[in-house]
């Protein structure tokens, strides 16, 4: 009988849970309801937990406060997609209950599960049953029930996991779309794999905790962002030569007065200041000529981590020597080129060179590379917010699976007003951006943009990766699918006919404009052939063709 577990064992259990999820991520991706080639629940959850696992693995002889801080902050900032954000909130709630104890017993465990569920439900605007939330709630309820009967943790964990599997297997009865697709909820399955991996270590099984080779973020994209940050700066314009970043792990009281004092000091020694605070950490970004002064100030509040100092003048000079203008690098947003602060700024999530250029042409300051094929993390969105020099920043997620991460990023920003426009598709984001009115009140603008984008219908054309039956349609592997806002609207053997069928389904008598964004591997001639066919059938309709360059989806279509 095991009645308690200490921080050292809890650390191993968390890492084993992360490893088990990573091992099963592709299987979880395949549980995606729609048989599209970019199922991402397993990937998003894995990247989220691995962001925390990196920090957890680095702890030497941990206690619960340190362990909980690593789990909470790591998963919070690494969270990707709805499933990843919910997983991070489950961890956050759990650690809030555990961080004050010296060991976990049956009562603490049950209470922690309850706090985890409570925190996760609050993070979701409209919680839906039959999802990871339902599975987590079932596990928590079972743990509470068992804790009243026994103090044996082995019994509680084993039976709670068994009950979690029972709830998971019932999710198709709660969500008809799962039943149609013949799958259980993928997020719930991901959670179960974390718990099962943790339970294996609890039972004494040998697990490798090597985190080498596991990166919670794309190192290539990170280095590109860092390189682009300095490339567009003229050396003569670099007043402060060192881009200095670090995170303070708070060890002393830190309140609003402390924050104002810290900001005031950093502003006195530099510019481009961003201070982002969470419960236990403060992230600093400042350009200064003396990084040591910034670091010394940070040490007054706690220990430092993630320290990074770049000599912007030196990097700029090296790029000039190497012929940087000819290098294939992502152009840094205009906000980085112009350090002047302005009233409004815009951030959009997009994927595909053509779509990126469309957003930039509409005035977007920073385009985050990502979307359906790779959801950006909370940290990615925070980085973008840091780099846009505006008092009020609008964020367009352009994907329903990114809205939660965007909202989570907003909750961590205190020095700027950030408003998330809940755009679920690229066309919605484009329409919202078009309807921004200069000089209008920020909140009124947000309301108008949100209202206008509701008038846009979106369709996406891709191929099926497996046989299934959903939305009343029988789908075979490699079939072409037209997916609308509410589900699959057309299925066929070729791209052209399926796309035309989808457009017909999306149109109403009030439709006036159809925009066709063609992706990788599709020619402009192919797209114009579809546009000509639409106008031939509907002479009063305006139909425009744009290069999108998006992967995976042959076409993204908007109907207004």
N, C-alpha and C positions, 0 to 999 in steps of 0.2 A: 504494500500500500504506500502511495506517495501522497503526502498531504500538502507539500509546498514545493515551489520551484524558485530558484534564485535567478539573478540577472544573467549569470554566465550561461545557464541552461536556456533561458529565454532568448538570449542572443543566438545561440546555436539553432533553436527552433525557428526563429525568424529567417535566418539564412537558409535553412533547409526548405522552408516554405517557399522562399524566393526561387531557389534552385529547382524545386519541383514544378513550379509554375512555368519557369523558363523552358524546362524540358517538354512541357505539354502545350506550349503556346500555339504551335501550328495546328494541333488537334482542336484546340479551342477556337482558333480562327475559322476552322471548317464548320463550326456550329452556327455560323452566321445565318440568319434567317434567309436572306437573299443570297442566291448562289453566285455572287459577283466575285471577281478575281481580286478583291481588295478587302476581304474580311479581316478585321483588325482588332477584335476584342482581346485576343490572346497577346498580341503584340503590344497593345496599349497598356494592359495590366502588367505585363512583364517589364516594360520600360519604366513604369511607375514604381514597381517594387524594387527594381534593381537600382534606381536612383537612391533609394533608402539603404539598400543592401551594401552599397559601396561605403557609406558612412558607418553603418553598423559593423562591417567587417574590420574597419580600421580601429575600432575601440579595443583598448587593452585593459583587461580586468574591469569590465564595465559595472556600474551600479545602475539602478533603474532610472534615475534622473537623466543620466547621460545616454542610456539606451533609448529611452522614450524620446529624447530630443532628436537623436539621429533618425529614428523611424518617422517621427512626425514631420520634421522639416524636410527630410530627404524625399519622402513620398509626396508631400504637399507641392514642392517645387518641380518634381519630376512628373507630376500627374498629366496623363494624356488621355483624351477621349472621355466620354461619359463614364465608362467602366473604370478607367484609371482614377478619375476624380472621386468617384464613389468609394473605390478601394482606399484611396488616401484619406478620405473622411472617416472610414471605418477605423483605420489605424490611428487617426488623430483622436477620435473619441476614446478608443481603447487606452491609448497612452495617457490621456488626461486622468484616468482613474488609477493607473498603475504607477505613475511617476513619483508618487509620494510614499510608496511602500518599500519595505526592505525585502519582502518576499511575497509571492502570489499564493494565496490559499483558495479554497473553494468559493468563499464569499467574495473575495476580490475578483476572481475570475468571472463569476456570474455578473457582478456589478459592472465589470469592464466590458463584457459583451453587450450589456444593456446600454451603456454609455456610447459604445461604438455605433449601435443601430440608431440611437437617438440623434447623434451627430450627423450620420449619413442621410437620414430622412430629412433633416432640416436643410441640407445642402441642395436638395432637389426640389424645384419649384412645384412640380406635380408628380409626386411619387406614384409609380405604377407597379401593381402587384404582378407577380410572375417573373420577377427580375432578381438580380443579385440582392436587392433590398429585402425581398421576401425570404430568400434563403438565409440571409444574415439574421433576420428577425426570428425565424424558426429556430436557429441555432441558439440565439440568446435566450429565448423562452424556455428551451429545453435545459440549458445550463442553469437557469434560475430554479427550475423545478427540481433538477438533480441535486443542486447545492443544499436544498432543504432536507434531502434524504441521506446524503453521504458527504464526507470530506475527502474522499479518495479521488484525486485529480485524474488518475488513469480512467476510472469509470466515467467521470463527467466528460472528459474530452472524447473518449471513444464513443459514448452514446450520443453526445451532441453532434459529432460528425456523422454518425449513422442516421440521425434524425435529419441532419442537413441534406443528406443524399435523398431521403424520402421526400422532403420538400422540393428539392431540385427536380425530382422525377415527376412532381405534380405541376410544375410550371407550365407544361403544354395545356393543362386543363384550365389554367388561369388566363393564359394569353392564347387565343385561338390561332394567331399567326404562327406561334411555335408549333402548335399541333398540325397545322397545314404543312409546315416545312418538315415535320418529323424530327424535331430537335428539342433539346432542353435549352434553357437560357444559358448563353455562353458566359456571361458575367458571373452567374451563380456557379457554373462549373469551374471557372477560374478561382473563385473564392475557396471552393472545396479543395482544389489542388494545393493551395497555400496551406490550408489547415492539415491536410493529409501529410504533406511534407514535414510540417512542424511536429506532427504526432509521431512520425517515424523516428525522429531524433529523441523525442520524449521516451520512446520505448527502448532506446539504446542502440539504434541502427547507426552504422558508420556512414557518414555523409561527407563528401568533399566540399569544403567551404571556400575554395579558391574562386575569387572574383575577377581574376585576370581575364582580360578579353571581353568583359562585359561592360559595355558603355551605355549609360542611360540616355545619352544624347549622341548625335552625330558629331564626331570630332572634326570631320571635314567641314560641316556647316559652321561649327563654332570657329574654326580657324579662318574660314572665309569671312565671317562677320568681323573678326578681329582685324584681318588684313584690310578689309574694305573700309573699316572705320578710319584708318589713317591715310589711305591711298588718295582720297579726294581732298585732303587738306593741303593747302599751300603752306610751305614751310614758314613763310613770312607771317602767316596768319596764326601760327601756333604760339599763343602767348604763354601757355603752360605746357611744358614738354612731356610730362609723364601722366599717362592714363593709369590711374591707380584704383584697383578694386579689391575689396576684401569683405569678409563676413565676420561680424562680432557675435560670438556665442555669449550671450548676456550672463553675467555672474553677479551684477549689482542692480539695484532698483533702476528702472528705466521708464520714465513717464513722459508726458507731453513737454514738461519743462526741460527734462534732460535732452529730449529730441531737438528742441529749439536751440539749446545751448550747443549741441553737437553740430547742427546745421550752420549756426552762426559762425562757429570757428572754422569749419571747412570752407565756407563761402569766403572767409577772410584770407585764405591761402590758395584759393583756386576758383575754378568755374566748372560748368557742365555737371553740377552736383545733382546726384540722385540718392536719396536715403529712403530705403524701403524696410519697414519693420514688421516683424511677426511677434508672437508671444515670447519667443526665446531667442530670436536672432535679429540682427540689423544688417542689411546689405548696403554697402557703401560703394559709390562710383564717383570719382572726382578727378579732374585734370588739375595738376599742381606742379610746381617746380621743385617741391621738397616732399616726396612721398613719405619720408620718415616722420614728418610732423603729423601727417594724417594718421599714420599707423600708431604713433605714440598716443594720439588722442583716443583712438579706438580702444587701446589697451586699458584706458581708464574705466571702461565699461565691462570688460570681460576678455576672454581669450579670442584669438583671431584664427581664422581658417580661410581657405580658398583665396589666398593672397596672390595678386597678379599685378605686375607693374610693367607697362610697355613704354619704351622711349619713342614717342611719336615722331620726333624730328629725325632720329636715326632710321626708323623704319621707312619714313617718307623718302629719305635720301637714298636708301638701298633700292627702293622701288624705281626711283628715277634712273639709277645706274642700270638696273636690269631691264629697263624699257617697260615699266609697268603698264602703260597704256595699251600695249599689245597683248597683255596677259588676259586669259579668259577668266575673269573674275566677276562675280555678281556686283553690279553697281550699287553703291551704298545710297540709301535714301537721301532726299534733298535736305532733310532736317539735320543730317550730319555735316553736310557741306555748308549749311548756313546756321551758325550758332545763335543767331538772333531768336529770341522767344517770340511766339505769336499767340494769338487768342485760341485758334483751333488747329488741331492736328488729326490725322486719319491713319489708321492701321488696318490693313486688310489681309486676310489669309487667302492665298491663291496658289494655284499650281499650273504651270505651263507658261512659256515665255509670252505668248500672245495675250493671255488673260492678265498676266502681270503688267504688261505694257498698257492695257486698257485701264486698269486701276490707277496706274501712275499718271496716265493722261487725264484722268478725272480729278487729280489732285491728291491722291493718296501718298502720304509721306514715307510709309514703310510697308513693304509687302513681305509677309512672312511666308516662306516657302513651305507648303504643306497643304493638307486637305484630306480628301477621302483616303488617299493611299498612305499618308503619314500624318497623323494628327499632331500638331505642335503641342508642346508641354506648357504648363503654367509658367515655367521658367523662360521659355521662348517668348511668350507674350509679355512677361515682365521686362525682358531685355529690350523688346521693341518699344515698350512704353518709356523706358529709360532714355532711349535714343531720340525720341520725338520731342522736340523742344516747344511744347505748347501748354497753355494753362488748362485747356479742355481737350481731351483726346477721345475720339470715337473709334471703337474697335468693331470691325465687321468679321465675325467668325466664318461666315459663308458655308457653314456645315453644322448640322444639328448636333454632331458629336464633338464639337469644339466649344460650344456655348458655355458649358459648365466650367471648363478650364479657363475661359476668358473671364467669367464671373469670379472665379477663385483668384485670378491674378489681380483683379480690381480690388478685392478685399485686402490685398497686401500693399496697396499704393496709398500713400497719405499726402504726398506733396503735389499731386495733380488731380484734377477731376477727370475721371475716366468713365465713359458711358459705353456700355456694350449694346450695340444694335443687334437684336437676335436674328440675324440673317441665317437661313438654313441652307441656302444655295448660292452659287456664284451670281446668277442673274438677280437674285434678291439683293445681294450686296451692291451690284452695279446700279440697280434702280434706286436703292436707298441713297447711294452716294450722289447720284444725279439730282436728287430732290433736296440736298442740303442747301439752305438759304443763308447767304452771308448776312451778318448783322442780326439774325434772328436769335432769340433766347435759346440757350443750349438745350434745355429740357423740351421746349416747344419744337425745336429742330428734331430732336430724338423721336418725339411723338409723331411728327409728320413723316419722317423717314420710315419709321416702323409701319405706319398706316399705309404708305404708298407701296411698300414692297409686298404687302398682302395681295395686291392686284396682279402679281406676277405668278404664272404657273411655270414650273420647271420640269424638263424631261431630260434624261440621260440615257445614252445608248451604249451598251457593253455586251459582253458574252457571258454565258453561264459556265461555271466550273464544275458543276455536278448535276445529276438528275434530281428533280424535285417536283413537287406540286404545290403551288401557292397562288393566292388570289384567284382561285378557280382556273388556273392555267397549268397545263402539263408542260414541264420544261425539261429538255434533254441537254446533256453536257455539250457545250459548244454552240448551243442555240444563241441567237442574238436576242437581247431583251431591251425593251424600252421601259424605263422606270420613271414614273411620275411622282408627284409629291406624296401621294397616298399609297403607292405600291406599283406593282408591275402592270403596265397597261397594254403592252404588245409583245408578242413573241414570234420569231420567224427564223428563216434559214439564211437570209442575207441582210446586210446592214441597211441598204437603201429602202427596201420595202418595209422593214420593221420601223425605221425612223419615220417614214411617211405615215404609217399606221398610228404611231405614237402621237404625231402632230395632230392628226385628225381627232384623236381621243381628247387631246388637251384643248382643242379649240371650242369656242362657243360662238353664238351669234354676235356677241359684243367684241370679239377679238379683233384687234386692229394691227398689231405689230408682232412679227415673229423674228427672233434673232437666232441665228445658227452659228455656234462656235465649234469649229472643227478641230480635232485633236491630232496627236502624233499618228503618222502613218496614213492620214486621210489627205487627199489633195483638194485644192480649192475648186478644181473642176467637179469633183464628186459632190462637194457641198453646194455648188451653184446649180448642179443638176437637180438636187432636192428642192432648192429654193424655187427654181423655175417650175417644177411640178406643182408646188404648193400654190404659186400665183396663178398657174393655169387653171387649177381647180377652184381657186377663190380669188377672182380678179380684183376685189376690193381690199385685199390684204397686202400690207407692205412687208416684204421679207428681205432681211439683210443678212449678209454673210461676213463673219469675222474669224480670223485665225486665233484659235485658243491655245493650241500646242499642248493640251492636257494629255497625260498618259492614261491608259486603261479605258477611258471613255472615248468612243469614236466621235460622238457629238454631245454637246450640252446645248439644249434648246430652251429658249424662253418664249412664252406666249403672253402678250399683254392686250 
